[in-house]
Amino acid sequence: SSSSGDEALRDKRARIMSRGLPKQKPIEGVKQVVVVASGKGGVGKSTTAVNIALALAAIDSTKEVGLLDADIYGPSIPKMMNLRGNPELTPKNLMRPLKNYGIACMSMGFLIEETAPVVWRGLMVMSAVEKLLRQVDWGQLDYLVIDMPPGTGDVQLSVSQNIPIAGAVIISTPQDVALLDARKGAEMFRKVHVPVSLYMKNTSRF
């Protein structure tokens, strides 16, 4: 019948598409990952990521919380968390996160000079993100909050496809252009099957 033929075709397409997708692998020691993203820069994404991490730690002092700054070109977490210096290495050659306010933090900002620009092509950026995800000794974390770079580029897609994510928080301001970009970001996460929560600053619109 026509319906059974359509169903078989859909199944075949799904199998073909799945071949090209990377297999998700959890970050060692991390129970749940929450990503904080935005369609545009300058909308308060990093501030929200810091506040979420601090709130999770404050709600239950028995929970261990980490904060990863995946914004390679414009890392903000070192300044917001009042941290500076270079991570130490473990005997297994893994980086130890810097810690303040009870939050374990890792950022590209710890690995380069504060005023040094990151002038890298896509493959170098992806390699850096992979190292921040896989070559950090997070210990045992109940929550890892990831401050994503703005937009819907390779970093966002790669992180979403390579690690299990409990949920994404999309940050926007009330302007129409910012809302349009926020919707694009939300749709990207939905397509890779990441649950989305929407947060609006100074407005009830969406």
C-alpha positions as CSV (number, residue, x, y, z in Angstrom):
1,S,0.0,0.0,0.0
2,S,1.0,3.6,-0.4
3,S,1.1,4.3,3.3
4,S,3.4,1.4,4.1
5,G,5.7,2.4,1.2
6,D,5.9,6.0,2.6
7,E,6.7,4.6,6.0
8,A,9.4,2.4,4.6
9,L,10.9,5.3,2.8
10,R,10.9,7.4,5.9
11,D,12.7,4.6,7.8
12,K,15.3,4.3,5.1
13,R,16.0,8.1,5.1
14,A,16.3,8.0,8.9
15,R,18.9,5.2,8.8
16,I,20.9,7.1,6.1
17,M,20.8,10.3,8.1
18,S,21.9,8.6,11.3
19,R,25.1,7.2,9.8
20,G,26.5,10.7,9.5
21,L,25.7,11.8,13.1
22,P,28.3,11.4,15.8
23,K,27.5,9.1,18.7
24,Q,26.8,11.1,21.9
25,K,29.3,10.4,24.7
26,P,28.8,11.8,28.2
27,I,31.5,13.9,29.8
28,E,33.3,11.8,32.4
29,G,32.0,12.5,35.9
30,V,29.2,14.9,34.7
31,K,25.6,13.9,35.4
32,Q,23.7,16.6,33.7
33,V,24.6,19.3,31.2
34,V,22.7,22.6,30.7
35,V,23.6,24.9,27.8
36,V,22.9,28.6,27.8
37,A,22.8,30.1,24.3
38,S,21.6,33.2,22.4
39,G,21.0,34.2,18.8
40,K,22.9,37.5,19.3
41,G,25.8,38.7,21.5
42,G,25.4,41.2,24.2
43,V,22.0,40.0,25.5
44,G,23.1,38.8,28.9
45,K,23.9,35.2,28.1
46,S,27.1,34.8,30.1
47,T,25.5,36.7,33.1
48,T,22.6,34.2,33.0
49,A,25.0,31.2,32.8
50,V,26.9,32.4,35.9
51,N,23.6,33.1,37.8
52,I,22.2,29.6,36.9
53,A,25.4,27.9,38.1
54,L,25.4,29.9,41.3
55,A,21.7,29.3,41.9
56,L,22.1,25.5,41.4
57,A,24.9,25.5,44.0
58,A,22.9,27.6,46.4
59,I,19.7,25.6,46.2
60,D,21.5,22.4,47.3
61,S,24.9,22.7,48.9
62,T,25.5,19.0,48.5
63,K,25.5,19.3,44.7
64,E,28.7,19.9,42.7
65,V,28.4,22.5,39.9
66,G,30.7,23.3,37.1
67,L,30.8,26.2,34.5
68,L,32.3,25.8,31.1
69,D,33.0,28.9,28.9
70,A,32.6,27.6,25.3
71,D,32.8,31.1,23.8
72,I,36.3,30.8,22.4
73,Y,36.4,34.2,20.7
74,G,35.0,36.2,23.6
75,P,35.4,34.4,26.9
76,S,33.6,36.3,29.8
77,I,33.5,33.7,32.6
78,P,37.0,34.5,34.0
79,K,36.0,38.1,34.6
80,M,32.5,37.3,35.9
81,M,33.8,34.6,38.3
82,N,36.8,36.7,39.4
83,L,39.3,34.1,38.3
84,R,42.7,34.3,36.6
85,G,45.7,32.1,36.1
86,N,46.5,28.9,34.2
87,P,44.9,25.5,35.0
88,E,47.2,22.9,36.6
89,L,47.6,19.5,34.9
90,T,46.8,16.2,36.6
91,P,49.1,13.1,36.2
92,K,46.8,12.1,33.4
93,N,47.5,15.4,31.6
94,L,44.0,16.7,32.2
95,M,43.4,20.4,33.1
96,R,42.1,21.1,36.6
97,P,39.3,23.7,36.6
98,L,39.8,26.9,38.6
99,K,37.3,27.4,41.4
100,N,35.5,30.3,43.0
101,Y,32.2,30.7,44.9
102,G,32.1,26.9,45.0
103,I,31.9,26.6,41.2
104,A,34.5,24.7,39.1
105,C,35.2,26.8,36.0
106,M,37.1,26.3,32.7
107,S,37.5,28.8,29.9
108,M,39.8,29.6,27.0
109,G,40.4,32.9,28.9
110,F,42.6,30.9,31.4
111,L,44.8,29.7,28.5
112,I,45.5,32.9,26.7
113,E,46.5,36.5,27.6
114,E,43.5,38.6,28.7
115,T,43.9,41.1,25.8
116,A,45.1,38.6,23.2
117,P,42.6,38.0,20.3
118,V,41.8,34.5,19.2
119,V,42.3,34.5,15.4
120,W,41.5,30.9,14.6
121,R,39.7,29.1,11.7
122,G,36.8,26.7,12.3
123,L,38.9,23.5,12.8
124,M,41.1,25.1,15.4
125,V,38.0,26.4,17.3
126,M,36.4,23.0,17.2
127,S,39.6,21.4,18.5
128,A,39.7,23.8,21.4
129,V,36.1,23.1,22.3
130,E,36.8,19.4,22.2
131,K,39.7,19.9,24.6
132,L,37.5,22.0,27.0
133,L,34.9,19.2,27.0
134,R,37.1,16.1,27.1
135,Q,40.5,17.1,28.5
136,V,39.3,18.7,31.8
137,D,39.3,16.8,35.1
138,W,35.8,17.9,36.3
139,G,35.8,15.4,39.1
140,Q,32.2,14.4,40.0
141,L,29.7,17.1,38.9
142,D,25.9,17.0,39.4
143,Y,25.5,19.9,36.9
144,L,27.7,21.4,34.2
145,V,26.5,24.7,32.8
146,I,27.9,25.6,29.4
147,D,28.1,29.2,28.3
148,M,27.8,28.8,24.5
149,P,29.0,31.4,21.9
150,P,26.2,33.5,20.3
151,G,24.6,32.2,17.1
152,T,23.9,28.8,15.6
153,G,27.3,27.8,14.2
154,D,29.6,24.8,14.3
155,V,30.3,25.0,18.0
156,Q,26.7,24.9,19.0
157,L,25.9,22.1,16.6
158,S,29.0,20.0,17.6
159,V,28.4,20.4,21.3
160,S,24.7,19.4,20.9
161,Q,25.5,16.4,18.8
162,N,28.4,15.1,20.8
163,I,27.3,15.2,24.4
164,P,23.9,14.4,26.1
165,I,22.2,17.7,27.1
166,A,19.5,17.9,29.7
167,G,18.2,21.3,28.4
168,A,19.0,24.6,26.7
169,V,18.2,28.1,27.9
170,I,17.9,30.7,25.2
171,I,18.5,34.3,26.1
172,S,17.1,37.3,24.3
173,T,16.3,41.0,24.6
174,P,12.8,42.3,23.6
175,Q,13.9,43.8,20.2
176,D,12.4,42.1,17.1
177,V,15.7,41.3,15.5
178,A,17.0,39.7,18.8
179,L,13.8,37.7,19.1
180,L,14.1,36.4,15.5
181,D,17.6,35.2,16.2
182,A,16.5,33.6,19.5
183,R,13.8,31.6,17.7
184,K,16.4,30.4,15.2
185,G,18.6,29.2,18.1
186,A,15.6,27.5,19.7
187,E,14.7,25.7,16.5
188,M,18.3,24.5,16.1
189,F,18.2,22.8,19.5
190,R,14.8,21.3,18.8
191,K,16.2,19.7,15.6
192,V,18.9,18.0,17.5
193,H,16.4,16.9,20.2
194,V,17.5,19.1,23.0
195,P,14.7,20.4,25.3
196,V,14.5,24.2,25.2
197,S,13.5,26.7,27.9
198,L,13.1,30.3,26.9
199,Y,14.1,33.2,29.0
200,M,13.1,36.8,28.2
201,K,14.7,39.9,29.6
202,N,12.4,42.8,30.5
203,T,9.5,41.5,28.5
204,S,6.8,38.8,28.4
205,R,6.8,38.5,24.7
206,F,7.7,35.5,22.7
